[in-house]
Amino acid sequence: MPGLTETATTTTTTTPSTKPAICIIGSLNIDFVTSTPRCPGPGETLTATSLTVTAGGKGGNQAVACGRASFTAKQSQDVLISMIGAVGADDVYYSTLLKPALEASGVNTSNIEESRDAQTGSASIIVEEDSGENRILVVPGANHAGMMGDVEQIVSAVKETGDVGLVVMQGEIPRKTTLGLLEYFNGGASASDRAHVVFNPAPVFPEGIPVTALKGTSVLIMNETEAVQMSRSIAGLSVKDIPTDLDGLKPEELASRFHEMAEVQIVLITLGSKGVYFSTRNGRTGAVNGVKVAKVLDTTAAGDTFVGYFSTELARFLAKGSSLKEFDAEIEGAVQKANAAAAKTVQRWGAAQSIPFAYDME
């Protein structure tokens, strides 16, 4: 894969290409979203307001976010986006909902496997109308079957997409696959096959992520709870039963652990309405304030929107031939753009369909 770039421990720069390229490896789900005044208690039956069926999955959402972030004008896409994932074969929801949502957002779907081994993954989401908070139950389905359990097959699919400078991953495919891909792209592969990895460990695997797999990751994006879980994981501690005070650690203390212990170049910790803390291994730190919105309707894809928009900004920068270290000068602006897009997302219903296009962000 020509054009793949330095790990955090090297100083090699990206070979300039005609267009930046991002490959998202992750989950594809059908979301069944129930809107309700409040969540029912144990044994309680409650009349809800509505049910909608939408395209989702953290991988799919982040692919849509990358795609829509790349449309600076309605007919102008400046970043190539491809999706690697799996769905159930002959699934009417894929052909009529998931695939059209991805392709309408500028995402190449040619490397999505239609599996005979499992059904398309699904998520049942309850959204409280007043707060916009959600509760989610996920059935992995094809996300944990077939190709998604085979690191070599996924790597081959990434190579088929062409000149990829950035790989985006989450925590909704098998842990073994995730660890294998992290190790491959972060340094286990030959220099020409390495890629910058943007890793959003959501949800955090119950067994955690060992420091050996995380080492050299270019960008790690987490919320506060995930940051504590991941911090405990790389220290060899249990990620379960996280205390309400988040171990008493501040974002800057958490970020420094990932820089020092895992050589992660960029750490972003999202803080909900309080904004985002950012830190680089070179010593650049800061915080971007939260964006005030008139009303929060649904927080479902806010984090995925942030990941997609930040990744797209980073891909554009790297494609110029610049090194990851040089991104320190641009990181605050990239975080601001991603945060603003996430704020727009929470003001709309649904997952993928709530993510804005870049030309709507002005």
C-alpha positions in Angstrom: 0.0 0.0 0.0 2.1 3.0 -1.2 1.6 6.2 0.7 1.1 4.5 4.1 2.8 6.5 6.7 4.9 6.7 9.9 4.1 5.3 13.2 4.4 7.5 16.2 7.9 6.3 16.8 9.3 7.2 13.4 9.9 10.4 11.5 9.0 9.3 8.0 6.5 11.5 6.3 3.6 10.6 4.0 4.2 10.4 0.3 2.0 13.1 -1.3 -1.0 11.6 -3.2 -3.7 13.1 -5.4 -6.4 12.6 -2.8 -6.3 11.7 0.9 -7.8 8.3 1.6 -9.4 6.8 4.7 -10.4 3.2 5.3 -12.9 2.5 8.1 -12.8 -1.0 9.5 -15.8 -1.7 11.8 -19.4 -2.6 12.5 -22.5 -2.2 10.4 -25.9 -2.4 12.2 -29.5 -1.8 11.7 -30.7 0.5 14.5 -34.2 0.1 15.9 -34.8 3.4 17.7 -37.6 3.9 20.1 -38.4 7.4 21.3 -40.0 7.5 24.8 -40.8 10.1 27.5 -38.7 7.9 29.9 -37.3 4.4 30.1 -39.5 1.8 31.7 -38.5 0.3 35.0 -38.2 -3.5 35.7 -41.4 -5.3 34.8 -43.0 -2.1 33.5 -44.8 -1.7 30.2 -44.7 1.8 28.9 -46.3 3.4 25.8 -43.6 4.9 23.7 -43.8 7.7 21.2 -42.3 6.2 18.0 -40.1 3.6 16.4 -37.8 4.2 13.5 -35.4 1.9 11.7 -32.1 3.5 10.6 -28.6 2.7 9.4 -26.1 2.5 12.2 -23.2 0.6 13.8 -20.1 2.6 15.0 -18.1 1.6 11.9 -20.9 2.6 9.6 -21.6 5.8 11.4 -17.9 6.8 11.4 -17.7 6.0 7.7 -20.7 8.2 7.0 -19.1 11.0 9.1 -15.8 10.7 7.2 -17.7 10.8 3.9 -19.9 13.7 4.8 -17.0 15.6 6.3 -15.2 15.3 2.9 -18.0 17.1 1.0 -16.9 20.7 1.2 -19.5 21.3 -1.6 -22.5 19.2 -2.7 -20.7 17.9 -5.7 -17.1 18.0 -4.4 -15.6 15.2 -2.3 -11.9 15.8 -1.5 -11.2 12.6 0.5 -11.6 9.0 -0.6 -13.6 7.0 1.9 -14.0 3.2 2.0 -15.7 0.8 4.4 -14.7 -2.7 5.4 -17.3 -4.6 7.3 -19.9 -7.4 7.1 -23.7 -7.8 6.8 -26.0 -10.7 6.4 -26.4 -12.0 2.8 -29.7 -11.0 1.1 -30.6 -8.7 3.9 -33.2 -6.3 2.7 -32.2 -3.7 5.2 -28.6 -3.6 3.8 -29.8 -3.2 0.2 -32.5 -0.6 1.0 -31.1 1.2 4.0 -27.4 0.6 5.0 -25.8 0.6 1.6 -27.7 3.6 0.2 -26.9 5.6 3.4 -23.2 4.8 3.0 -23.0 5.5 -0.8 -25.0 8.7 -0.5 -22.4 9.9 1.9 -19.5 9.1 -0.5 -18.4 5.8 1.0 -17.1 3.0 -1.2 -18.9 -0.2 -0.2 -17.2 -2.7 -2.5 -15.3 -4.4 0.3 -18.3 -5.1 2.6 -18.8 -8.8 2.9 -22.3 -10.2 2.6 -22.0 -13.2 4.9 -23.9 -16.5 4.8 -22.8 -17.2 8.4 -24.7 -14.6 10.3 -27.4 -11.9 10.2 -26.7 -8.2 9.9 -25.9 -6.7 13.3 -28.6 -4.8 15.1 -29.0 -2.3 17.9 -32.1 -1.6 19.9 -31.9 2.0 21.1 -34.2 3.7 23.6 -34.0 7.5 23.5 -35.5 9.6 26.2 -37.2 12.6 24.7 -36.5 15.3 27.3 -32.8 14.6 27.8 -31.8 13.0 24.5 -29.9 10.3 26.5 -29.9 6.8 25.1 -29.6 3.2 26.2 -28.5 0.6 23.6 -28.6 -3.2 23.3 -26.4 -4.6 20.5 -26.6 -8.0 18.7 -23.2 -8.3 16.8 -24.3 -10.7 14.1 -22.1 -10.5 11.0 -19.8 -8.0 12.8 -18.4 -11.0 14.7 -18.4 -13.6 11.9 -16.8 -14.4 8.6 -14.2 -11.9 7.3 -14.4 -9.9 10.5 -12.7 -12.7 12.4 -9.8 -12.9 9.9 -7.0 -10.3 10.2 -5.3 -11.4 6.9 -8.5 -11.1 4.9 -9.2 -7.6 6.3 -5.7 -6.5 5.5 -6.1 -7.8 1.9 -9.3 -5.8 1.6 -7.6 -2.7 2.9 -4.9 -3.1 0.2 -7.6 -3.5 -2.5 -8.9 0.0 -1.6 -5.7 1.5 -2.8 -3.5 4.2 -1.4 -4.7 4.4 2.2 -3.0 6.8 4.6 -5.4 6.5 7.5 -7.3 3.6 9.1 -10.2 4.2 11.5 -11.2 1.5 14.0 -13.6 1.0 16.9 -14.5 -1.7 19.4 -17.5 -3.4 17.8 -15.7 -6.2 15.9 -14.0 -9.2 17.6 -11.3 -8.3 20.1 -8.8 -10.7 18.6 -9.2 -9.1 15.2 -8.9 -5.6 16.6 -5.6 -6.5 18.4 -4.2 -8.1 15.3 -5.0 -5.1 13.1 -3.6 -2.6 15.7 -0.4 -4.6 15.9 -0.2 -4.9 12.1 -0.8 -1.2 11.2 1.1 0.2 14.2 4.4 -1.5 13.4 4.1 -5.3 12.9 3.8 -4.8 9.2 6.6 -3.9 6.8 7.2 -0.1 6.7 5.4 0.2 3.4 2.2 -1.4 4.9 1.9 0.7 8.0 -0.8 3.2 8.4 -1.8 5.9 10.8 -4.5 4.4 13.0 -7.3 6.5 14.6 -8.7 4.2 17.3 -11.9 4.8 19.1 -12.1 1.9 21.7 -15.9 2.1 22.1 -17.1 0.1 23.7 -14.0 -0.9 25.6 -13.5 -4.7 25.5 -14.2 -6.3 29.0 -10.7 -7.8 28.7 -9.2 -4.4 27.8 -6.5 -3.6 25.2 -2.9 -4.5 26.1 -0.2 -1.9 25.8 1.6 -4.1 23.2 -1.3 -3.7 20.8 -1.9 0.0 21.5 1.8 0.9 21.2 2.4 3.4 18.4 -1.2 4.3 17.7 -1.4 7.6 16.0 -4.7 8.9 17.5 -6.7 7.6 20.4 -10.2 9.0 20.9 -12.2 8.2 24.0 -14.8 9.7 26.4 -13.9 10.1 30.1 -15.1 6.6 31.2 -13.3 4.9 28.3 -10.1 6.8 29.0 -10.1 5.5 32.6 -10.9 2.0 31.4 -8.1 2.1 28.8 -5.7 3.6 31.3 -6.4 0.7 33.7 -6.1 -1.8 30.8 -2.6 -0.7 29.7 -1.5 -0.9 33.4 -2.7 -4.5 33.6 -5.7 -3.7 35.8 -9.4 -4.7 35.4 -11.5 -2.3 33.3 -14.7 -3.3 35.1 -16.3 -1.5 38.1 -15.0 2.0 37.2 -15.6 4.3 40.2 -17.8 7.3 39.8 -14.9 9.7 40.4 -13.1 8.2 37.3 -10.2 7.1 39.6 -9.8 10.7 40.6 -7.7 11.4 37.5 -7.9 14.5 35.4 -7.8 14.3 31.5 -4.3 15.6 31.4 -3.1 12.8 33.8 -4.9 10.2 31.8 -3.5 11.4 28.5 0.1 11.4 29.8 -0.2 7.7 30.6 -1.0 6.9 27.0 1.9 9.0 25.7 4.4 7.5 28.2 3.2 3.9 28.4 1.9 3.3 24.8 3.7 5.9 22.8 0.3 7.2 21.5 1.0 10.4 19.5 -2.4 12.1 19.9 -4.9 11.6 22.7 -8.4 13.2 22.5 -10.8 12.9 25.5 -14.3 14.0 24.8 -16.1 15.5 27.8 -19.7 15.8 26.7 -21.1 19.2 27.0 -17.8 20.4 28.6 -16.0 20.0 25.3 -12.8 18.1 24.4 -9.3 17.8 25.9 -6.4 17.2 23.5 -2.8 16.3 24.0 0.1 15.2 21.8 3.2 13.3 22.6 5.3 16.4 21.6 3.8 18.4 24.5 1.0 20.3 22.8 -2.1 20.3 25.1 -5.3 22.2 25.3 -9.1 22.1 25.6 -11.9 23.1 23.3 -15.1 24.3 25.0 -18.4 22.5 24.4 -20.8 24.0 21.9 -24.1 25.3 23.4 -27.2 24.0 21.5 -30.8 25.0 21.8 -32.0 21.4 22.5 -30.4 18.0 22.6 -32.6 15.6 20.8 -30.5 12.4 20.4 -26.8 11.8 21.4 -26.5 8.5 19.5 -24.0 9.3 16.8 -22.3 12.4 18.4 -19.1 10.5 19.2 -18.9 8.9 15.8 -19.4 12.3 14.1 -16.4 13.7 16.1 -14.2 10.7 15.1 -15.1 11.0 11.4 -14.6 14.8 11.2 -11.3 14.7 13.1 -10.1 11.8 10.9 -10.9 13.6 7.7 -9.0 16.8 8.8 -6.0 14.6 9.7 -6.1 12.7 6.4 -6.1 16.0 4.5 -3.1 17.2 6.4 -1.1 14.0 6.0 -1.8 13.8 2.3 0.2 17.0 1.8 3.4 15.1 2.7 3.5 16.4 6.3 4.5 14.4 9.3 2.1 13.6 12.2 4.3 15.7 14.5 3.7 18.7 12.4 -0.1 18.3 12.9 0.4 19.9 16.4 0.0 23.2 14.8 -3.4 22.2 13.3 -4.8 20.0 16.0 -6.9 22.6 17.9 -8.7 23.7 14.7 -9.4 20.1 13.8 -10.9 19.4 17.2 -13.0 22.6 17.0 -14.5 21.4 13.6 -15.1 17.9 14.9 -16.8 19.2 18.1 -19.0 21.6 16.1 -20.2 18.8 13.8 -21.0 16.6 16.9 -23.0 19.4 18.3 -25.0 19.6 15.2 -25.6 15.9 15.3 -27.2 15.9 18.8 -29.8 18.3 17.5 -31.2 15.7 15.1 -32.8 12.4 15.5 -31.2 9.1 14.6 -27.6 7.8 14.0 -26.1 8.0 10.5 -28.8 10.3 9.1 -28.2 12.8 11.8 -24.6 13.5 10.8 -24.1 16.8 8.9 -22.4 17.3 5.6 -19.4 19.7 5.7 -21.1 22.1 3.4 -23.9 22.5 6.0 -21.5 23.5 8.7 -20.7 27.0 7.5 
